[in-house]
Amino acid sequence: MIERHLNGSVLTGNGQPEARHDEAQRTIVERGISMQQSSNTMSAVEFLKSRDVGPQVIARVLLEPEKRRSSDD
């Protein structure tokens, strides 16, 4: 069973995130992370929000770097 959430995340039947297949979204998130490192977190948040990245994804990638997906996913 695959479950899709409103924020676009996908969980498999065992509750684990499915590998990301959307290269455009990956690029946007990577740019947001880079912006956070070179500028500040609020700029990164606003950038990601303006690109329709879900709030849970924004929180995870900017505030919990240990929970980021690897770039190989």
C-alpha angles and dihedrals in degrees: 000000000000120000122199118202127208091253090060097254116137125212124194121223091275093056095252120133115257117236112270114253099177108097093185091056090047091053092049092050092047090052090050092052090048090049090052091053096046100036122007143296096259092055089051092048092051092047093051093045090051088055093052096251109160119252094241091054091047092051092047098048097041103034103029107040091168088066096053117119115248116255087247093067 
